[in-house]
Amino acid sequence: MKEYTVAIVGATGLVGKEVLNILQDRKFPVKRMIPLATEESVGTIVEFGEEPLIVQRIEEDVFEAVDFAVFAATIEASEEFAPAAVRAGAIVVDNSAHFRMKSDVPLVIPEINGQQVWEHKGIIANPNCSTIQLLMALYPLDRAFGVEKVVVSTYQSVSGTGKHALQELAEQSISLLSMKEPKCEVYPKRIGFNLLPHIGDFDQNGYSEEERKLRLETRKIMNRDDIRISPTCVRVPVFNCHSQSLNITLKSSATRKQVHDALSEFPGVEVWDALSLDGERKEHDEESELYPVPSECTDRDEVFVGRIRLDDTASSGVCFWSVMDNLRKGAALNAVQILELLT
């Protein structure tokens, strides 16, 4: 089996570390691993297999002889160094938003449009985590019944912002429980025991950056400019795993069983549901999951769906709840799956 030299840009961040773990877990054929970071983390140690690796400074000449470069750092790092990696002969999988909407850069979820990896010109974009979560559930329904409209509300964990956000939530929680005034540095308002309907800058129409990403990336991946998407994105005081509440208008009517089957048969989706398909409640036991929650979905690769129900206010509507580990399928795993398609 051919082996590859792989560089991880942002190897000390939450997503970068997860990429390293998943490459090892899935036995990706790595000949040499090169962990890279900006000045702040240079010289620190990361683990890959049983081998401790010293993190190197990202520079243009470090990509010589690199086959694949996974960027899990800032937009600025991707903008500056991804073209240098391509010039050196590497294929880049970029997790930032910088290249996603460029017409000549494939935006790929392997289960949905994996064939587009071969259309790359050196760079393949990883979608936003919330877009991946949405489409893993939306695409199988569009394929089976057609989708006209989706109203989606997201409940996004702080790990999506990074390790400093995790620390801020922990410290604010301790302060509030100790009756002390919490410090706010990462987010514009307190996240501890609070909800922030504010993820990214707002545009002139009142939509946040995260909400715009959901709309634009969904249309690009599905190649459907006509699909209507009404998003509300909320940051919640949860350490890891994003959740979504979806209300979908289908083009053709479907039974609850048909929706259940379309979702459960799609690779990467696992359905947990409290009701049997005839509407009778199951007896809950160790083999029967009621519904997914973040605390039970961390470190899992699937997108979990539950509480499937028909919308009795619409002739062809369906509602359900989903949970996904945003660091895994929402970022690192999706990137590794792209690499696997290329080998």
Secondary structure, DSSP 4 states (H G I P E B T S, - for coil): ---EEEEEETTTSHHHHHHHHHHHHTT--EEEEEEEE-GGGTT-EEEETTEEEEPEEP-GGGGTT-SEEEE-S-HHHHHHHHHHHHHTTPEEEE-SSSSTT-TTS-B--HHHHGGGGGG-SSEEEPPPHHHHHHHHHHHHHHHHH-EEEEEEEEEE-GGGT-HHHHHHHHHHHHHHHTT-PPP-SSSSS--TT--B---S-B-TTS-BHHHHHHHHHHHHHHT-TT-EEEEEEEE-S-SS-EEEEEEEEESS---HHHHHHHHHTSTTEEE--SB-TTSPBPPP-TT------HHHHTT--SEEEEEEEE-TTSTTEEEEEEEE-TTIIIIIHHHHHHHHHH-
